[in-house]
Amino acid sequence: MKTSWRSASLVASAAAVLALTTACGQDSPPAASQNVGASAAPGDYGSIGTGNGVGGTAGGQQATPSPSSPSNPAGKLSVATAEEVGKVVTDSLGLTLYRFDQDTEQPPKSNCDGDCAKTWPPVPADDAEAGEGIDKALLGSVTRADGTKQLTVGGWPAYRYAKDVNAGDVKGQGVGGKWYALAPDGKKAQGGGEAAGGGEEAGAQPGLSTRNDPKLGEIVVDKNGMTVYRFKKDEAWPKPVSNCTGECLEKWPLVEPVDYADTKGIQEKGYMVFDRTDGKGKQQTINCSPIYTFAGDKAPGDTNGQGVGGTWYAVRPDGKLVGASEK
């Protein structure tokens, strides 16, 4: 028996709703490449799916290698000055080189393999040479688990970051509190927060993390320590929708996308970004709910937005409202 067009349409609609149900508000966490209207948030290493041009294909076509692809040689290294980071080592394309806190310097050893190495491609050692500002004596190599030679600077294995696509990008700085741009002496770049004497690193504050407020309990804060809020009139299911537009956004600035790898203590399920419908770009969510800060909070620790209008509330690490029901 032939299926009518109306039956086929209903089946397709049901499948679409089921897909969104899995993404937002259900027990199953979103897949690494899943999102609503935008690229999915990365996992523990800031992993990037095949749809981003890193080692993947689309429609059967061979993907164009990213500038940070491991197939790209290092060439002549040089020193560049990055805003708020300081002097950093760059390759012949001007791409920033990074180091990983979980690696070791003496003896040199890389602990970034598998998916980690897709997001943080190791820099080949074979053709690397010291350019202006680089001490040749600090350059070396380490043999990786797959037998390839990786460049070291001051003993630290060197990597690129797959999200750095233009010369001068330093998007990998501080990611996960473990990745930092390489300074010319092999130490962390100025903005890396390396403790004196090589002890425990202070590190930059994650893009999103939590703090214990004496009145509200554990709440989410941004990289500046400012309280993060939710708007009860927003929607999380079947897809994130922000109902704070126009003048509302002047009082409640949206939280821009933050790599999940650059968070601490935040629930991963439903952690995604979405495209706003008012032309304001992408916005971060926690458990699919759009999040904001409050212009009335003037210093880290302020919670002046809590309960405003009976619609604005601080956020728990699982995305739930503080001091209010979800209805």
N, C-alpha and C positions, 0 to 999 in steps of 0.2 A: 504493500500500500504506500502511495506517495505521501510524503510529509508536507503539509501545507506551509505556506510562507509564514503564517501567524505562529504555528507551532515551532518552527525553526527559530523565529525571532524570540519567542519566550525562552527557549533553551539557551540561546546565546545570552539573553539578559540575565538568566539565572546564573550562568557560568561567570559572567562579569561580576555580579554581586558576590558570589562565592569567593572569587579571587580577592576582592577588596576586603571581605570579611576576614580572610586569613591575614591580610596585611595589617588591619587596624582593629583592635579591640578583642581579639581572640587569643587563645592560649599559645598557638603556634607562632614563634618569632619569625619576622620577615627574613627571606633568604638574603644572602649577601648582596645580590644584584637587584633586589626588589625595592620599589619605591612608588610613590604616587606623584607623578608629574615631574620627577627629577631623579638624578643619579642617587643610588642608595648610599647610605652612610657606611663607611668602611668598618671592618672588624678590628681585631686586636692590633693589627699592624697597619691599619689604614688601607686594607686591600682594595684594589680597583678591579671592577669586573671587565669582561671582554668588550663591553660596549664603549669603553673609554679610549680605545686605540692603543692599549698596552698589551701587546701579544695576542690580540684577538682578531676575529674576522667578522665581517658583516655581509650577509647575503651571498656567501661563498667567495667574497673578494678577499684577497690577502691584505691584512691590516698594514698600514704604514707605520714603521717603527717610530716610537716616541723619541724625542731628542735625548731622553734619559735611558734609552734602551741599552742593555748590557752589550749589544753588538757595536755600539759606538765607542771608538777608542778615546782615551783620555787626552792624548796629544800634549801640547805644551801647557803646563799648569801656570796659573797666575794668581794674583791677589786682587780682590775687589772689595770695596767698602759698601756694606749693606746698611740701610737705615735701621737704627735701633738694634742692630746685631753687631756691627763693627766689621773688622777685616776678616774676610773668608777666602778659602781656597776655591778657585773655579777651574773648570776644564777648558779645553780649547774653544768650546762653544759658548763659554761664559756661564755655564750651569754650575750651581753651588754643589760642593761636595760635603757629605755629612759623615758623622760617626755615631755609633750605637753603644749605649751604656752597658749593654749585656755582652759586648765583645771584650776582649782583653788586649792589653798593650804589651805586656811582658809575660810570656811570649805572645806575639800577635796571634789572634785567633778570631775568626768570624763565627758568630752564632746566629746569623740571619740566613736561613735557607727556605726552600719551598715557596709558599705564598709571600712570606716576608721579602724574599729576594725579587719577587715580581714588582712589589711596591717600592722597594729600595734596591734597585739594580746595583750589584757590585761593580766598581770601576776597574776595568782591566789594567794590569800592571805593565804589560809588554812594551807599549810604545810611550808610556808616560815619561815626560821630561820636565825638569825644573825651568820655569820661566822667571821673569823678573819678580823679586820678592819672595822666592821660594828657595830654601836651603836644600841643595841636592842631597846633602848627607841625611836629611830627614825622610827621604823617599825610600821605600822598600817594597816588599811584596810578601804575601802569605798564600800558601796553597790551600784552597778551599776543599770541601769534602768531595766535590765533583772533579777535582784535579786541576781546575783552572787557577791561574795566578791573579790575585787581587791586589791592587795598589794599597800601600799603607803610607800614612803620613805621621811621623813621630811615633810609629808603632801601631797606630790605630787604623784598622781596615776602613777604606773609603767607599762611600756609596753616593749615588744620585737619588733623587726623589721623583717618582713617576708623575707627580702633579706639578713639578717645576717644568714648564714648557718654554719659558722665555729666559734669555740671559738676564741675570740679576734677581730671578725669583728666589725667595727663601721660605717657601711655604712649608718646608719640613722642619723649620726651627721650633724645637720644643714639643713636637708631636709625641703624645703619650708620655711626656716627661722623660723620654729616653733617647730621643734623636736630636742632635744639635749640629749646626754647621761647623766645619773644621776651620780652626784658625791656622795661620801659616806655621805655627809651632806644634801643631797636632792636638792642641788643647781645644776645649769648646770655645766657640766664638764668644765675644764679649757678652752677648745677650743670653748665653747658655746657663749662667748662674753656677759655674763650677766653683766649689768651695775651695778656699785656700788650703794648700797642703795636700790636695788630692783626696780628701776624705769624702764624707757623704755629700752628694750634690744637693744644692738647694732646689735647682730646677725652676722653670717658669710655672706659674699656676695654670692648671689645665683650662681649656676653653670653657668647659662646664664641670663643676664639681659640687660638693655638698659641704655644709657647715652646720654645726649645732647651735641654733638660736635659743637663748634662754627662755623665750616665751613660746616659740612656734615649733621647736624641736628641729629635726633634720630637714633642711630645705636646700634647694638648688641655687647655686650662685654662678655668675659668669666669670670670665678670666680676670675681671677687675674686682671680684668679690661682691658685686652688686646682686641683690636679690632678684630672682627670676619669678615671673608671675604667669597665671593663666586667666583667660576671660571666659566666664561661664556661658556667654552667648556664642562662643565659637563652637565648631563641630569637629569631632574626631572620626565619626563613622558615618557613611562608609568610606569617606576620605576627609583629610584635614581641610577645614574651611575657616578662614579668619573673617570675623565680622567687625573687626576694628580697622577702620579706614579713615582717610582724611585727617581731620584734626585729632582724632583718637590716637593716631600713630605718633603725633607730636608729644603726647603725654605718655604714651606706652610704646616706646620704640621696639620694633620687632627684633628678635634674636636671629642673626644671620646664621647660615649653616656652619656647624662645627663638626669636624671629623670625630666619629665615635672613639677613635684611637686617642683623641685629644680630650677625653673626658675621664672622670674618676668618680666611681660610686653611682653612676647613672644606669638605670635599667636599659638593656639593649633592645628588648622586645618593643617594637613600634617606634624605635628611634629612627626618624627619617626626616627628610626635607620635602617641601612641596612648593609648587609654583603658585604665588598669589594671583588673584584675578584682577588686581588694581594696578598692575604694572610696577609694583614695588619689588619685584624679583622673587627670590626664594626665601623661605622662612624655616627655621628649625622647629621640630616637634619633639616632645617626650611622650611616649606611648600614644603617638599620633595626634596629640593636642598641641596647637600652636603656643609658643612661649614668647614672653616679652620682658623688658625691664620697665622701671617707672622713673619718669623724669623728676618726680618729687623726692626720690632717694638721692641724697647728695654725697653720701660716703658709704664705703663698704660696711655692711652690718645694718644699714637702715632698712626698715620694713614698713615704710610709710604707705605703701600701696596695699597693704593687707586689709581686705574687707571693703575697699573703696566702692561705693555705690552698691554694695551687696553683690558685686559681680566680679571683682578682681581679688585673686588669692595667690599666696605663695604656693610653690610646687614641691611635692615630695619627690624623692629620687625615682619612684615608679610612675611619676606623672600625675598622681592624684592631687586634688586640692587640699590645702591646709585649712582646717577649720570650717569646711563647708561640704555639703553633699554634692554628688555629681549631677543631681537633677536640678 
